[in-house]
C-alpha cells in the first residue's frame, strides 16, 4: 500500500478512466475506475466494448479522423497506422476478440516475415474504412456521431494530416 498523499487534493476529485482493450481490463475499469479509455474501434465495435464495461462507466475512445475526399490517400495513411499498431500483440488480441482476426491474418503473416509493404497491402479496404474515419468533413462528423449513437460517451478525435491547416480541420469537425 502506498503512503502517497496529495498535499491539496482536488475538489471534486477528477474521474479516473483506465486504459482497457479486452474483457478483463474493461471489467476491472468498471469495478475500480470511473470508466475506460480505448483505441482502434469502429462504431460497430462500441456495443461489444460497452457490454463488458457496463452502462455506468464512461467510455472514451480515440478516433482517427482524416478529413479528405482523397480516399486512397486516407486509406494509405490508415494502412500504415493500422499495420504499426495492430501488429502489437495486445492490439492483435483486441482485434481478434472484436472479430477481425481472419481479415487481419494476412497482414500479421506478412509483418512477421518482415514484409512491411506486403503487410500494408494485405489490409482490406473494409478494415481501413471501419477504423479510420475519412471523407468530406460532414461525412466525418456523421461517422463520429455514429460512435456516440453506438454507446461511446467521449470521442477523442485524432486528426490525421491531410496537408490542410490542422487548426482549420479541427474547427471544421466541430459539431454544427
OpenMM code with the backbone's topology and positions (N, CA, C; nanometers):
from openmm import Vec3, app, unit

residues = "UNK UNK UNK UNK UNK UNK UNK UNK UNK UNK UNK UNK UNK UNK UNK UNK UNK UNK UNK UNK UNK UNK UNK UNK UNK UNK UNK UNK UNK UNK UNK UNK UNK UNK UNK UNK UNK UNK UNK UNK UNK UNK UNK UNK UNK UNK UNK UNK UNK UNK UNK UNK UNK UNK UNK UNK UNK UNK UNK UNK UNK UNK UNK UNK UNK UNK UNK UNK UNK UNK UNK UNK UNK UNK UNK UNK UNK UNK UNK UNK UNK UNK UNK UNK UNK UNK UNK UNK UNK UNK UNK UNK UNK UNK UNK UNK UNK UNK UNK UNK UNK UNK UNK UNK UNK UNK UNK UNK UNK UNK UNK UNK UNK UNK UNK UNK UNK UNK UNK UNK UNK UNK UNK UNK UNK UNK UNK UNK UNK UNK UNK UNK UNK UNK UNK UNK UNK UNK UNK UNK UNK UNK UNK UNK UNK UNK UNK UNK UNK UNK UNK UNK UNK UNK UNK UNK UNK UNK UNK UNK UNK UNK UNK UNK UNK UNK UNK UNK UNK UNK UNK UNK UNK UNK UNK UNK".split()
positions = [
    Vec3(0.0840, -0.1176, 0.0000),
    Vec3(0.0000, 0.0000, 0.0000),
    Vec3(0.0885, 0.1240, 0.0000),
    Vec3(0.0541, 0.2191, -0.0815),
    Vec3(0.1308, 0.3418, -0.0932),
    Vec3(0.0941, 0.4381, 0.0191),
    Vec3(0.1917, 0.5140, 0.0627),
    Vec3(0.1667, 0.6157, 0.1651),
    Vec3(0.1588, 0.7536, 0.1014),
    Vec3(0.1560, 0.7571, -0.0319),
    Vec3(0.1486, 0.8848, -0.1018),
    Vec3(0.0168, 0.9540, -0.0741),
    Vec3(0.0241, 1.0822, -0.0450),
    Vec3(-0.0944, 1.1654, -0.0254),
    Vec3(-0.0707, 1.2994, -0.0945),
    Vec3(-0.1706, 1.3457, -0.1657),
    Vec3(-0.1614, 1.4790, -0.2242),
    Vec3(-0.1711, 1.5824, -0.1127),
    Vec3(-0.0904, 1.6855, -0.1243),
    Vec3(-0.0957, 1.7913, -0.0232),
    Vec3(-0.2296, 1.8641, -0.0288),
    Vec3(-0.2772, 1.8894, -0.1521),
    Vec3(-0.4065, 1.9562, -0.1708),
    Vec3(-0.4876, 1.8778, -0.2737),
    Vec3(-0.5616, 1.7783, -0.2300),
    Vec3(-0.6417, 1.7006, -0.3256),
    Vec3(-0.7450, 1.7891, -0.3952),
    Vec3(-0.7646, 1.7670, -0.5245),
    Vec3(-0.8635, 1.8486, -0.5962),
    Vec3(-1.0051, 1.8175, -0.5486),
    Vec3(-1.0868, 1.9214, -0.5491),
    Vec3(-1.2272, 1.9061, -0.5128),
    Vec3(-1.3104, 1.9600, -0.6279),
    Vec3(-1.3958, 1.8792, -0.6851),
    Vec3(-1.4154, 1.7372, -0.6600),
    Vec3(-1.3003, 1.6572, -0.7208),
    Vec3(-1.2838, 1.5344, -0.6762),
    Vec3(-1.1765, 1.4529, -0.7353),
    Vec3(-1.2051, 1.4271, -0.8833),
    Vec3(-1.1010, 1.4273, -0.9666),
    Vec3(-1.1237, 1.4036, -1.1090),
    Vec3(-1.1642, 1.2583, -1.1330),
    Vec3(-1.2437, 1.2353, -1.2363),
    Vec3(-1.2754, 1.0969, -1.2701),
    Vec3(-1.1488, 1.0249, -1.3180),
    Vec3(-1.1450, 0.8970, -1.2945),
    Vec3(-1.0325, 0.8153, -1.3374),
    Vec3(-1.0838, 0.7153, -1.4399),
    Vec3(-1.0221, 0.7164, -1.5581),
    Vec3(-1.0551, 0.6170, -1.6599),
    Vec3(-0.9314, 0.5309, -1.6831),
    Vec3(-0.9536, 0.4033, -1.6972),
    Vec3(-0.8473, 0.3047, -1.7097),
    Vec3(-0.8337, 0.2638, -1.8559),
    Vec3(-0.7113, 0.2627, -1.9065),
    Vec3(-0.6888, 0.2137, -2.0420),
    Vec3(-0.7253, 0.0656, -2.0460),
    Vec3(-0.8108, 0.0285, -2.1400),
    Vec3(-0.8613, -0.1092, -2.1438),
    Vec3(-0.8974, -0.1475, -2.2862),
    Vec3(-0.8620, -0.2717, -2.3230),
    Vec3(-0.8927, -0.3194, -2.4568),
    Vec3(-0.9806, -0.4434, -2.4597),
    Vec3(-0.9682, -0.5311, -2.3626),
    Vec3(-1.0408, -0.6570, -2.3696),
    Vec3(-1.1212, -0.6797, -2.2419),
    Vec3(-1.1988, -0.7875, -2.2355),
    Vec3(-1.2943, -0.8058, -2.1262),
    Vec3(-1.2372, -0.7906, -1.9857),
    Vec3(-1.1242, -0.8507, -1.9565),
    Vec3(-1.0712, -0.8428, -1.8206),
    Vec3(-1.0421, -0.7004, -1.7765),
    Vec3(-0.9759, -0.6245, -1.8622),
    Vec3(-0.9440, -0.4860, -1.8274),
    Vec3(-1.0694, -0.3991, -1.8270),
    Vec3(-1.1624, -0.4249, -1.9170),
    Vec3(-1.2866, -0.3476, -1.9184),
    Vec3(-1.3672, -0.3727, -1.7912),
    Vec3(-1.3718, -0.4973, -1.7466),
    Vec3(-1.4430, -0.5278, -1.6211),
    Vec3(-1.3696, -0.4674, -1.5019),
    Vec3(-1.2360, -0.4669, -1.5058),
    Vec3(-1.1587, -0.4016, -1.3999),
    Vec3(-1.1899, -0.2521, -1.3961),
    Vec3(-1.1962, -0.1896, -1.5133),
    Vec3(-1.2305, -0.0471, -1.5205),
    Vec3(-1.3695, -0.0220, -1.4627),
    Vec3(-1.4623, -0.1125, -1.4892),
    Vec3(-1.5986, -0.0971, -1.4356),
    Vec3(-1.5985, -0.1058, -1.2833),
    Vec3(-1.5151, -0.1945, -1.2288),
    Vec3(-1.5100, -0.2144, -1.0828),
    Vec3(-1.4320, -0.1066, -1.0103),
    Vec3(-1.3177, -0.0667, -1.0675),
    Vec3(-1.2219, 0.0140, -0.9912),
    Vec3(-1.2056, 0.1579, -1.0384),
    Vec3(-1.2619, 0.1926, -1.1514),
    Vec3(-1.2438, 0.3271, -1.2058),
    Vec3(-1.3801, 0.3849, -1.2431),
    Vec3(-1.3750, 0.5032, -1.2983),
    Vec3(-1.4985, 0.5699, -1.3411),
    Vec3(-1.5328, 0.5387, -1.4860),
    Vec3(-1.4433, 0.4679, -1.5527),
    Vec3(-1.4675, 0.4323, -1.6913),
    Vec3(-1.3427, 0.3762, -1.7545),
    Vec3(-1.3489, 0.3638, -1.8877),
    Vec3(-1.2382, 0.3062, -1.9637),
    Vec3(-1.2099, 0.3924, -2.0857),
    Vec3(-1.0830, 0.3924, -2.1238),
    Vec3(-1.0426, 0.4582, -2.2482),
    Vec3(-0.9830, 0.3513, -2.3380),
    Vec3(-1.0244, 0.3524, -2.4623),
    Vec3(-0.9799, 0.2511, -2.5564),
    Vec3(-0.9394, 0.3168, -2.6874),
    Vec3(-0.9079, 0.2349, -2.7845),
    Vec3(-0.8440, 0.2827, -2.9056),
    Vec3(-0.8752, 0.1858, -3.0195),
    Vec3(-0.8714, 0.2337, -3.1409),
    Vec3(-0.8843, 0.1498, -3.2596),
    Vec3(-1.0174, 0.0742, -3.2642),
    Vec3(-1.1248, 0.1506, -3.2548),
    Vec3(-1.2594, 0.0944, -3.2634),
    Vec3(-1.3301, 0.1423, -3.3888),
    Vec3(-1.4225, 0.0627, -3.4354),
    Vec3(-1.5227, 0.1056, -3.5333),
    Vec3(-1.6506, 0.1320, -3.4549),
    Vec3(-1.7436, 0.2100, -3.5088),
    Vec3(-1.8700, 0.2289, -3.4373),
    Vec3(-1.9383, 0.0957, -3.4042),
    Vec3(-1.9250, -0.0010, -3.4940),
    Vec3(-1.9884, -0.1312, -3.4710),
    Vec3(-1.9236, -0.2096, -3.3568),
    Vec3(-1.8034, -0.1702, -3.3135),
    Vec3(-1.7353, -0.2356, -3.2019),
    Vec3(-1.7786, -0.1808, -3.0664),
    Vec3(-1.8345, -0.0621, -3.0659),
    Vec3(-1.8669, 0.0040, -2.9389),
    Vec3(-1.9610, -0.0804, -2.8527),
    Vec3(-2.0680, -0.1390, -2.9069),
    Vec3(-2.1544, -0.2198, -2.8206),
    Vec3(-2.0827, -0.3384, -2.7543),
    Vec3(-1.9876, -0.3989, -2.8233),
    Vec3(-1.9117, -0.5106, -2.7661),
    Vec3(-1.8300, -0.4630, -2.6467),
    Vec3(-1.7630, -0.3505, -2.6633),
    Vec3(-1.6821, -0.2941, -2.5552),
    Vec3(-1.7731, -0.2471, -2.4418),
    Vec3(-1.8812, -0.1797, -2.4772),
    Vec3(-1.9753, -0.1280, -2.3775),
    Vec3(-2.0345, -0.2417, -2.2948),
    Vec3(-2.0614, -0.3546, -2.3567),
    Vec3(-2.1202, -0.4683, -2.2846),
    Vec3(-2.0281, -0.5160, -2.1728),
    Vec3(-1.8981, -0.5125, -2.1943),
    Vec3(-1.8029, -0.5545, -2.0911),
    Vec3(-1.7851, -0.4473, -1.9838),
    Vec3(-1.7863, -0.3213, -2.0241),
    Vec3(-1.7689, -0.2110, -1.9293),
    Vec3(-1.8952, -0.1891, -1.8469),
    Vec3(-2.0095, -0.2105, -1.9091),
    Vec3(-2.1364, -0.1834, -1.8427),
    Vec3(-2.1854, -0.0440, -1.8758),
    Vec3(-2.3075, -0.0186, -1.8393),
    Vec3(-2.3733, 0.1075, -1.8737),
    Vec3(-2.3272, 0.2248, -1.7884),
    Vec3(-2.2758, 0.1962, -1.6700),
    Vec3(-2.2443, 0.3034, -1.5745),
    Vec3(-2.1157, 0.3787, -1.6056),
    Vec3(-2.0125, 0.3089, -1.6509),
    Vec3(-1.8822, 0.3725, -1.6691),
    Vec3(-1.8751, 0.4570, -1.7943),
    Vec3(-1.7934, 0.5612, -1.7871),
    Vec3(-1.7703, 0.6448, -1.9040),
    Vec3(-1.6828, 0.5670, -2.0024),
    Vec3(-1.7220, 0.5663, -2.1280),
    Vec3(-1.6437, 0.5021, -2.2321),
    Vec3(-1.5844, 0.6110, -2.3214),
    Vec3(-1.4523, 0.6137, -2.3252),
    Vec3(-1.3751, 0.7112, -2.4021),
    Vec3(-1.2996, 0.6337, -2.5090),
    Vec3(-1.2903, 0.6874, -2.6293),
    Vec3(-1.2110, 0.6213, -2.7338),
    Vec3(-1.1458, 0.7247, -2.8240),
    Vec3(-1.0215, 0.6960, -2.8601),
    Vec3(-0.9543, 0.7774, -2.9605),
    Vec3(-1.0056, 0.7332, -3.0965),
    Vec3(-1.0408, 0.8314, -3.1771),
    Vec3(-1.0923, 0.8058, -3.3115),
    Vec3(-1.0022, 0.8787, -3.4111),
    Vec3(-0.9491, 0.8036, -3.5055),
    Vec3(-0.8632, 0.8623, -3.6074),
    Vec3(-0.9508, 0.9181, -3.7191),
    Vec3(-0.9331, 1.0481, -3.7478),
    Vec3(-1.0157, 1.1162, -3.8471),
    Vec3(-0.9247, 1.1811, -3.9505),
    Vec3(-0.9525, 1.1510, -4.0765),
    Vec3(-0.8753, 1.2055, -4.1879),
    Vec3(-0.9721, 1.2750, -4.2836),
    Vec3(-1.0008, 1.4034, -4.2585),
    Vec3(-1.0982, 1.4741, -4.3418),
    Vec3(-1.0396, 1.5089, -4.4793),
    Vec3(-1.0655, 1.4214, -4.5731),
    Vec3(-1.0195, 1.4416, -4.7100),
    Vec3(-1.1118, 1.3647, -4.8035),
    Vec3(-1.1261, 1.4154, -4.9220),
    Vec3(-1.2041, 1.3438, -5.0219),
    Vec3(-1.1169, 1.2477, -5.1018),
    Vec3(-0.9884, 1.2457, -5.0720),
    Vec3(-0.8960, 1.1546, -5.1378),
    Vec3(-0.8921, 1.0230, -5.0591),
    Vec3(-0.9848, 0.9334, -5.0919),
    Vec3(-0.9985, 0.8077, -5.0174),
    Vec3(-0.8720, 0.7237, -5.0231),
    Vec3(-0.8043, 0.7228, -5.1359),
    Vec3(-0.6831, 0.6406, -5.1466),
    Vec3(-0.5716, 0.6938, -5.0577),
    Vec3(-0.5585, 0.8263, -5.0487),
    Vec3(-0.4573, 0.8835, -4.9591),
    Vec3(-0.4918, 0.8514, -4.8138),
    Vec3(-0.6190, 0.8646, -4.7774),
    Vec3(-0.6620, 0.8338, -4.6406),
    Vec3(-0.6384, 0.6865, -4.6095),
    Vec3(-0.6717, 0.5999, -4.7037),
    Vec3(-0.6504, 0.4562, -4.6815),
    Vec3(-0.5015, 0.4223, -4.6730),
    Vec3(-0.4195, 0.4884, -4.7523),
    Vec3(-0.2759, 0.4638, -4.7459),
    Vec3(-0.2194, 0.4994, -4.6093),
    Vec3(-0.2575, 0.6157, -4.5590),
    Vec3(-0.2146, 0.6562, -4.4260),
    Vec3(-0.2726, 0.5620, -4.3207),
    Vec3(-0.3994, 0.5266, -4.3372),
    Vec3(-0.4640, 0.4346, -4.2444),
    Vec3(-0.3949, 0.2995, -4.2406),
    Vec3(-0.3576, 0.2476, -4.3557),
    Vec3(-0.2880, 0.1175, -4.3600),
    Vec3(-0.1554, 0.1229, -4.2847),
    Vec3(-0.0820, 0.2324, -4.3026),
    Vec3(0.0455, 0.2460, -4.2335),
    Vec3(0.0235, 0.2469, -4.0810),
    Vec3(-0.0761, 0.3203, -4.0353),
    Vec3(-0.1049, 0.3266, -3.8911),
    Vec3(-0.1559, 0.1926, -3.8390),
    Vec3(-0.2449, 0.1314, -3.9144),
    Vec3(-0.3019, 0.0036, -3.8712),
    Vec3(-0.1930, -0.1026, -3.8598),
    Vec3(-0.1065, -0.1123, -3.9598),
    Vec3(-0.0016, -0.2147, -3.9523),
    Vec3(0.0965, -0.1857, -3.8390),
    Vec3(0.1188, -0.0601, -3.8078),
    Vec3(0.2098, -0.0246, -3.6988),
    Vec3(0.1519, -0.0575, -3.5618),
    Vec3(0.0225, -0.0415, -3.5458),
    Vec3(-0.0426, -0.0663, -3.4171),
    Vec3(-0.0924, -0.2090, -3.4020),
    Vec3(-0.1684, -0.2551, -3.4991),
    Vec3(-0.2411, -0.3802, -3.4811),
    Vec3(-0.1544, -0.5046, -3.4943),
    Vec3(-0.0245, -0.4858, -3.5201),
    Vec3(0.0685, -0.5972, -3.5151),
    Vec3(0.1288, -0.6136, -3.3755),
    Vec3(0.1069, -0.5167, -3.2894),
    Vec3(0.1494, -0.5271, -3.1493),
    Vec3(0.0579, -0.6311, -3.0833),
    Vec3(0.1127, -0.7267, -3.0100),
    Vec3(0.0310, -0.8373, -2.9594),
    Vec3(-0.0975, -0.7980, -2.8867),
    Vec3(-0.0935, -0.6958, -2.8029),
    Vec3(-0.2150, -0.6599, -2.7288),
    Vec3(-0.3244, -0.6088, -2.8233),
    Vec3(-0.2861, -0.5336, -2.9270),
    Vec3(-0.3855, -0.4856, -3.0233),
    Vec3(-0.4308, -0.5983, -3.1160),
    Vec3(-0.3409, -0.6892, -3.1490),
    Vec3(-0.3790, -0.8058, -3.2307),
    Vec3(-0.4840, -0.8875, -3.1561),
    Vec3(-0.4607, -0.9100, -3.0270),
    Vec3(-0.5571, -0.9856, -2.9456),
    Vec3(-0.6894, -0.9110, -2.9345),
    Vec3(-0.6833, -0.7795, -2.9227),
    Vec3(-0.8046, -0.6974, -2.9155),
    Vec3(-0.8883, -0.7158, -3.0411),
    Vec3(-0.8234, -0.7095, -3.1560),
    Vec3(-0.8986, -0.7218, -3.2815),
    Vec3(-0.9406, -0.8650, -3.3113),
    Vec3(-0.8682, -0.9615, -3.2594),
    Vec3(-0.9177, -1.0995, -3.2646),
    Vec3(-1.0489, -1.1075, -3.1870),
    Vec3(-1.0491, -1.0513, -3.0664),
    Vec3(-1.1692, -1.0513, -2.9821),
    Vec3(-1.2850, -0.9791, -3.0511),
    Vec3(-1.2549, -0.8701, -3.1219),
    Vec3(-1.3594, -0.7945, -3.1919),
    Vec3(-1.4058, -0.8631, -3.3203),
    Vec3(-1.3358, -0.9697, -3.3618),
    Vec3(-1.3793, -1.0446, -3.4793),
    Vec3(-1.3053, -1.0136, -3.6074),
    Vec3(-1.1936, -0.9412, -3.6011),
    Vec3(-1.1181, -0.9081, -3.7220),
    Vec3(-0.9974, -0.9997, -3.7441),
    Vec3(-0.9847, -1.1042, -3.6670),
    Vec3(-0.8677, -1.1916, -3.6765),
    Vec3(-0.8439, -1.2448, -3.8158),
    Vec3(-0.9476, -1.2990, -3.8800),
    Vec3(-0.9305, -1.3549, -4.0146),
    Vec3(-0.8938, -1.2464, -4.1158),
    Vec3(-0.9593, -1.1307, -4.1054),
    Vec3(-0.9330, -1.0221, -4.2000),
    Vec3(-0.7900, -0.9696, -4.1864),
    Vec3(-0.7364, -0.9739, -4.0651),
    Vec3(-0.6023, -0.9199, -4.0411),
    Vec3(-0.4918, -1.0254, -4.0464),
    Vec3(-0.5273, -1.1527, -4.0580),
    Vec3(-0.4262, -1.2597, -4.0598),
    Vec3(-0.3207, -1.2402, -4.1695),
    Vec3(-0.3577, -1.2056, -4.2938),
    Vec3(-0.2540, -1.1851, -4.3959),
    Vec3(-0.1576, -1.0714, -4.3603),
    Vec3(-0.2091, -0.9656, -4.2967),
    Vec3(-0.1215, -0.8567, -4.2529),
    Vec3(-0.0222, -0.9085, -4.1490),
    Vec3(-0.0726, -0.9849, -4.0512),
    Vec3(0.0144, -1.0376, -3.9457),
    Vec3(0.1212, -1.1305, -4.0032),
    Vec3(0.0835, -1.2137, -4.0982),
    Vec3(0.1797, -1.3062, -4.1590),
    Vec3(0.2898, -1.2307, -4.2335),
    Vec3(0.2500, -1.1306, -4.3118),
    Vec3(0.3492, -1.0522, -4.3867),
    Vec3(0.4389, -0.9740, -4.2903),
    Vec3(0.3806, -0.9173, -4.1881),
    Vec3(0.4576, -0.8400, -4.0895),
    Vec3(0.5608, -0.9305, -4.0207),
    Vec3(0.5171, -1.0484, -3.9792),
    Vec3(0.6067, -1.1427, -3.9110),
    Vec3(0.7220, -1.1855, -4.0018),
    Vec3(0.6978, -1.1859, -4.1331),
    Vec3(0.8024, -1.2219, -4.2294),
    Vec3(0.8911, -1.1027, -4.2643),
    Vec3(0.8653, -0.9878, -4.2041),
    Vec3(0.9449, -0.8684, -4.2314),
    Vec3(0.9050, -0.7956, -4.3572),
    Vec3(0.7911, -0.8319, -4.4135),
    Vec3(0.7433, -0.7716, -4.5387),
    Vec3(0.6454, -0.6583, -4.5080),
    Vec3(0.6998, -0.5409, -4.4753),
    Vec3(0.6153, -0.4285, -4.4336),
    Vec3(0.5228, -0.3784, -4.5450),
    Vec3(0.5739, -0.3691, -4.6658),
    Vec3(0.4912, -0.3226, -4.7787),
    Vec3(0.3773, -0.4215, -4.8030),
    Vec3(0.4080, -0.5494, -4.8008),
    Vec3(0.3051, -0.6520, -4.8202),
    Vec3(0.2046, -0.6508, -4.7053),
    Vec3(0.2520, -0.6239, -4.5834),
    Vec3(0.1607, -0.6173, -4.4686),
    Vec3(0.0589, -0.5054, -4.4885),
    Vec3(0.1060, -0.3895, -4.5317),
    Vec3(0.0132, -0.2783, -4.5568),
    Vec3(-0.0860, -0.3134, -4.6672),
    Vec3(-0.0357, -0.3728, -4.7745),
    Vec3(-0.1217, -0.4073, -4.8874),
    Vec3(-0.2251, -0.5131, -4.8501),
    Vec3(-0.1962, -0.5937, -4.7499),
    Vec3(-0.2870, -0.7029, -4.7108),
    Vec3(-0.4059, -0.6565, -4.6279),
    Vec3(-0.4056, -0.5327, -4.5847),
    Vec3(-0.5165, -0.4821, -4.5029),
    Vec3(-0.6330, -0.4473, -4.5949),
    Vec3(-0.7470, -0.5128, -4.5783),
    Vec3(-0.8612, -0.4848, -4.6665),
    Vec3(-0.9139, -0.3419, -4.6493),
    Vec3(-0.9627, -0.2848, -4.7598),
    Vec3(-1.0262, -0.1526, -4.7531),
    Vec3(-1.1329, -0.1488, -4.6449),
    Vec3(-1.2091, -0.2574, -4.6319),
    Vec3(-1.3186, -0.2579, -4.5346),
    Vec3(-1.2678, -0.2384, -4.3921),
    Vec3(-1.1513, -0.2929, -4.3590),
    Vec3(-1.0944, -0.2749, -4.2252),
    Vec3(-1.0488, -0.1303, -4.2079),
    Vec3(-0.9817, -0.0764, -4.3099),
    Vec3(-0.9389, 0.0636, -4.3025),
    Vec3(-1.0605, 0.1533, -4.2867),
    Vec3(-1.1635, 0.1287, -4.3663),
    Vec3(-1.2831, 0.2130, -4.3608),
    Vec3(-1.3563, 0.1993, -4.2272),
    Vec3(-1.3450, 0.0835, -4.1614),
    Vec3(-1.4044, 0.0664, -4.0286),
    Vec3(-1.3295, 0.1466, -3.9232),
    Vec3(-1.1962, 0.1501, -3.9330),
    Vec3(-1.1142, 0.2027, -3.8240),
    Vec3(-1.0644, 0.3454, -3.8442),
    Vec3(-1.0677, 0.3942, -3.9663),
    Vec3(-1.0241, 0.5313, -3.9954),
    Vec3(-1.1437, 0.6075, -4.0519),
    Vec3(-1.1838, 0.7121, -3.9826),
    Vec3(-1.2924, 0.7973, -4.0321),
    Vec3(-1.2318, 0.8865, -4.1397),
    Vec3(-1.2852, 0.8777, -4.2602),
    Vec3(-1.2327, 0.9633, -4.3668),
    Vec3(-1.3443, 0.9993, -4.4631),
    Vec3(-1.3187, 1.1062, -4.5381),
    Vec3(-1.4158, 1.1564, -4.6342),
    Vec3(-1.4334, 1.3051, -4.6141),
    Vec3(-1.5361, 1.3617, -4.6790),
    Vec3(-1.5644, 1.5037, -4.6590),
    Vec3(-1.5949, 1.5310, -4.5108),
    Vec3(-1.5731, 1.6533, -4.4693),
    Vec3(-1.5900, 1.6913, -4.3287),
    Vec3(-1.7270, 1.6509, -4.2751),
    Vec3(-1.8315, 1.6766, -4.3483),
    Vec3(-1.9663, 1.6436, -4.2993),
    Vec3(-1.9805, 1.4932, -4.2767),
    Vec3(-1.9280, 1.4135, -4.3680),
    Vec3(-1.9322, 1.2677, -4.3511),
    Vec3(-1.8529, 1.2263, -4.2272),
    Vec3(-1.7384, 1.2900, -4.2051),
    Vec3(-1.6578, 1.2595, -4.0857),
    Vec3(-1.7363, 1.2916, -3.9589),
    Vec3(-1.8039, 1.4077, -3.9572),
    Vec3(-1.8856, 1.4432, -3.8400),
    Vec3(-1.9936, 1.3378, -3.8162),
    Vec3(-2.0596, 1.2939, -3.9231),
    Vec3(-2.1646, 1.1920, -3.9106),
    Vec3(-2.1087, 1.0608, -3.8583),
    Vec3(-1.9912, 1.0245, -3.9043),
    Vec3(-1.9309, 0.8986, -3.8606),
    Vec3(-1.8920, 0.9043, -3.7137),
    Vec3(-1.8384, 1.0174, -3.6680),
    Vec3(-1.8068, 1.0333, -3.5253),
    Vec3(-1.9363, 1.0257, -3.4439),
    Vec3(-2.0418, 1.0858, -3.4933),
    Vec3(-2.1717, 1.0790, -3.4245),
    Vec3(-2.2199, 0.9341, -3.4153),
    Vec3(-2.1869, 0.8512, -3.5129),
    Vec3(-2.2265, 0.7096, -3.5097),
    Vec3(-2.1609, 0.6373, -3.3922),
    Vec3(-2.0402, 0.6766, -3.3551),
    Vec3(-1.9756, 0.6185, -3.2370),
    Vec3(-2.0585, 0.6495, -3.1127),
    Vec3(-2.1004, 0.7740, -3.1007),
    Vec3(-2.1790, 0.8166, -2.9846),
    Vec3(-2.3143, 0.7452, -2.9841),
    Vec3(-2.3774, 0.7360, -3.0999),
    Vec3(-2.5060, 0.6656, -3.1095),
    Vec3(-2.4913, 0.5181, -3.0723),
    Vec3(-2.3715, 0.4625, -3.0901),
    Vec3(-2.3464, 0.3214, -3.0580),
    Vec3(-2.3113, 0.2985, -2.9113),
    Vec3(-2.2959, 0.4077, -2.8335),
    Vec3(-2.2697, 0.3935, -2.6902),
    Vec3(-2.1413, 0.4552, -2.6393),
    Vec3(-2.0646, 0.5211, -2.7245),
    Vec3(-1.9433, 0.5899, -2.6799),
    Vec3(-1.9827, 0.7206, -2.6124),
    Vec3(-1.9239, 0.7476, -2.4963),
    Vec3(-1.9535, 0.8727, -2.4265),
    Vec3(-1.8662, 0.9874, -2.4753),
    Vec3(-1.7365, 0.9610, -2.4889),
    Vec3(-1.6421, 1.0687, -2.5180),
    Vec3(-1.5507, 1.0304, -2.6330),
    Vec3(-1.5770, 1.0850, -2.7530),
    Vec3(-1.4837, 1.0625, -2.8630),
    Vec3(-1.3648, 1.1578, -2.8487),
    Vec3(-1.2447, 1.1046, -2.8618),
    Vec3(-1.1228, 1.1852, -2.8606),
    Vec3(-1.0696, 1.1816, -3.0032),
    Vec3(-1.0848, 1.2924, -3.0717),
    Vec3(-1.0526, 1.2979, -3.2138),
    Vec3(-0.9020, 1.3157, -3.2335),
    Vec3(-0.8443, 1.2283, -3.3130),
    Vec3(-0.7046, 1.2403, -3.3537),
    Vec3(-0.7066, 1.2707, -3.5033),
    Vec3(-0.6841, 1.3976, -3.5375),
    Vec3(-0.6909, 1.4395, -3.6774),
    Vec3(-0.5613, 1.4003, -3.7474),
    Vec3(-0.5754, 1.3233, -3.8535),
    Vec3(-0.4609, 1.2785, -3.9318),
    Vec3(-0.4238, 1.3865, -4.0337),
    Vec3(-0.2972, 1.3953, -4.0698),
    Vec3(-0.2540, 1.5008, -4.1618),
    Vec3(-0.3075, 1.4798, -4.3033),
    Vec3(-0.3528, 1.5905, -4.3601),
    Vec3(-0.4039, 1.5872, -4.4976),
    Vec3(-0.3336, 1.6892, -4.5863),
    Vec3(-0.2474, 1.7709, -4.5263),
    Vec3(-0.1850, 1.8810, -4.5998),
    Vec3(-0.2586, 2.0112, -4.5760),
    Vec3(-0.3812, 2.0032, -4.5230),
    Vec3(-0.4578, 2.1241, -4.4909),
    Vec3(-0.4145, 2.1757, -4.3539),
    Vec3(-0.4546, 2.2958, -4.3223),
    Vec3(-0.4237, 2.3575, -4.1937),
    Vec3(-0.4901, 2.2776, -4.0816),
    Vec3(-0.4114, 2.2202, -3.9901),
    Vec3(-0.4699, 2.1364, -3.8841),
    Vec3(-0.5732, 2.2091, -3.7985),
    Vec3(-0.5479, 2.3351, -3.7652),
    Vec3(-0.6452, 2.4096, -3.6832),
    Vec3(-0.7767, 2.4273, -3.7587),
    Vec3(-0.7687, 2.4537, -3.8880),
    Vec3(-0.8908, 2.4673, -3.9672),
    Vec3(-0.9662, 2.3356, -3.9735),
    Vec3(-0.8918, 2.2246, -3.9849),
    Vec3(-0.9562, 2.0931, -3.9869),
    Vec3(-1.0293, 2.0670, -3.8551),
    Vec3(-0.9639, 2.0980, -3.7441),
    Vec3(-1.0264, 2.0777, -3.6134),
    Vec3(-1.1526, 2.1621, -3.6036),
    Vec3(-1.1444, 2.2871, -3.6412),
    Vec3(-1.2632, 2.3744, -3.6352),
    Vec3(-1.3753, 2.3223, -3.7239),
    Vec3(-1.3385, 2.2714, -3.8413),
    Vec3(-1.4404, 2.2253, -3.9354),
    Vec3(-1.5099, 2.0977, -3.8856),
    Vec3(-1.4431, 2.0218, -3.7989),
    Vec3(-1.5026, 1.8979, -3.7459),
    Vec3(-1.5925, 1.9213, -3.6248),
    Vec3(-1.5892, 2.0430, -3.5702),
    Vec3(-1.6729, 2.0724, -3.4537),
    Vec3(-1.8194, 2.0550, -3.4907),
    Vec3(-1.9009, 2.0107, -3.3952),
    Vec3(-2.0440, 1.9967, -3.4246),
    Vec3(-2.1035, 2.1265, -3.4790),
    Vec3(-2.1923, 2.1120, -3.5745),
    Vec3(-2.2523, 2.2294, -3.6389),
    Vec3(-2.3468, 2.3020, -3.5453),
] * unit.nanometer
topology = app.Topology()
chain = topology.addChain("A")
for resn in residues:
    res = topology.addResidue(resn, chain)
    for name in ("N", "CA", "C"):
        topology.addAtom(name, app.Element.getBySymbol(name[0]), res)
